[in-house]
Amino acid sequence: MNFNLTQIPERTAQPRTSGLTMVMDKGLSINEVHDFVSVAGPHVDIVKLGFGTSFVTPNLRQKIEVYHSYNIPIYFGGTLFEAFLIRNQFDDYIAVCKDYGITYVEVSDGSVSIPHAEKCGYIEKLTKHATVLSEVGSKDAAHIIPPYKWIEQMRAELEAGSSYVIAEAREAGNVGIYRGSGEVREGLVQEILTQIPAEKIIWEAPQKAQQLYFLELIGCNVNLGNIAPNEVIPLESMRIGLRGDTFDLYLNKK
C-alpha cells in the first residue's frame, strides 16, 4: 500500500483462494485492458468475458494474451458454454478453450434447462481440462429456487469437481440471490452458508449495496463477482474500511 495506516484488516495475498474479486469485462478494448490492469491489477483475481461477448470481440486472441501477460486468468461467460451445449457442440467448446489458452471455464444452466446430474457430468469432464467454476441459480426472475435446492446443487457441483460455485445474480444483480429490486434474499444466503463453506462461493454482486451486505456478513475476504472494471478500486477500498459504508467496521472502539 502507499502509506501506513493501522487497523486495516488483513487481505489475502495473490494468488488468492479466498477474497477473490471476479471482474466482468463486457467489451473493453485492448488499450482499455492495459489501462484497467495498470490501475486495478493487484486487486483483480479473475476476469470473465461476459456472456457471449467473446464471439464478437475483435482481436480476441490478442486481448486474452494481454490479460495473461499480467497473470490474470480469464474465462468465457457461462452463456457461451450454454450456447455451445444447446447446439450439441460441447467438444467444440473444449477445443475453443484450448485454442485460446483458456484455463478457467464456467458451467452454467441459467438460460437452458440441463438435468442436474448431466450438468455435474459436464463439470467432471471439464475438470480434466481446466479449473471449473459452476453457476447455480436461474436468470429467469419468475423461477424461484428454494434454499434446499440451492444447497443440494452447490454441494453436488463441488463434489463433481468445481473449484467454486457462483451464486447467480446476472450482470444487473436482480435475480437469483436477489429480488427484482436488487435487495438480497437474506434468508436464502444465510441458509446456504449453514451448509456450504463461504470460501467456496463467489457471490455475484454488481451493486454497491450488495457488496456491502456480503462484506458485513462474511468479512473483507469474501469472494465477489460481476464487478465492473471501474468499480474494482472502490470495492477494494470498501473491503478494508476506507469507504464511508465500511469506515467503522474494523476500528477499535475504545
Buried (B, 14 or more C-beta within 10 A) or exposed (E): EEEEEEEBBEBBEBEBEBBBBBBBBBEBEBEEBEEBBEEBBBBBBBBBBBBBBBEEBEEBEEBBEBBBEBEBBBBBBBBBBBBBBEEEEBEEBBEBBEEBEBBBBBBBBBBEEBEBEEBBEBBBBBBEBBBBBBBBBBBEEEEEBEBEEBBBBBBBBBEBBBBBBBBBBBBEBBBBBBEEEBBBBEEBBEBBBEEBEBBBBBBBBBBBEBBBBBBEBBBBBBBBBBBBBEBBEBBBBBBBBBBEBBEEBBEEEE
